[in-house]
Amino acid sequence: MTGHLMALDEGLYCVVVARGAAATAGPAGLPAVRITPAPVPAGRPGSVAVRSFRDDGLLSGTGDAALVRVDGGSAKVLVTIYQAPGAQDAAPSVQVMRLGDAVAAPAAAPPAAAA
């Protein structure tokens, strides 16, 4: 098992298992990746919500994905990679894609009146 902190700016992200994981996990459910909000001190701005398509939150095959929303400023998520003891395969890697800006585009100004 290894863990990595990843800093994200405010916004909506999709985190996808890109390579290193089998199309389906082995009998023990490994290798797998879990994305969770990182522990933070009380009062620190920035909140993180993580939703995956499985109830247990594990991403265990190539193409499995989770949505991550960061509100109120930048924040960190904890990326935990689980592998079987003595595994010879490379650890799964993840691809992070920002899906859109949290700030709406300003409305266009009305046309100027003719004089």
MIPATI-214992 format. One record per residue (C-alpha): y negated, x negated, z. Coordinates in steps of 0.001 Angstrom, whole numbers, plus 500000, padded with zeros to 6 digits. Each point is the difference from the previous one (the first is absolute). Example, Ala and Ser with C-alpha at 12.3 -4.5 7.8 and 13.67 -1.06 7.14 Angstrom:
! MIPATI-214992
504500487700507800
496560498630499340
***
This chain:
! MIPATI-214992
500000500000500000
496517498755499158
496590501563500507
496711499510498195
496524501419500656
498155501292496945
496277500825500122
498812502968497936
496513501330499345
499249503680500420
501802502041497323
503322501399498816
502828497652498997
503518500207498630
502402497317501245
503092499609497786
503093497831500454
499637497846496885
502989497658500022
502595498388502186
501572503254501147
503056501468498388
499593503294498158
501608501517503100
500425498463503420
503358498687501171
502215501721502581
497779498825502875
496863501264498204
498810496446499382
497928498467498567
497134502310500887
496232499964500525
497968502045502495
496211500424499894
498353500985503316
496489499902501471
499470496656501726
499368500026503751
496245499906500662
497834499709503099
498494503265501292
496646500870498485
500479498035496783
498766501946496958
502320500773497124
503013502268500073
503191499821497949
502364502785498922
503289499118498275
502246502512498212
503220499161498219
502441502218498170
502736499457502613
499903501359503549
500890496615501530
497132498244498178
502229497330498453
499540498861496422
503444498802499043
500212499722496244
497978498753497063
497398502660499232
499948501586503477
496388500630501014
497662500936502851
496438501313499984
497539498290502344
496579501474500843
497423497840501771
496964501836501431
496973498867501982
499859496399498765
502566497329499258
503260499889501934
503326498189500045
503532501180499362
503193498330501131
502520499348497214
503435499474501546
502854498737497818
503557500545501187
502911497999498571
503637499638500993
500757496848502020
500924497169497648
498743501868496919
499776497712496972
497806502321497915
496231499617499893
498033502231502345
498563503132498399
496407499708498855
497431502751499872
497255500868497538
496811501605501347
497935502223497716
496665501557500965
500030503601498778
496325500898500165
496734499606501820
499341501972503176
496339500450498953
499213502669497405
497852499043497025
496368501181500283
499059503135498084
498077499516496773
496238500587500211
498743503157498240
498237499363496669
496219499511500201
497886503014498954
498090499639496725
496253499795500417
***
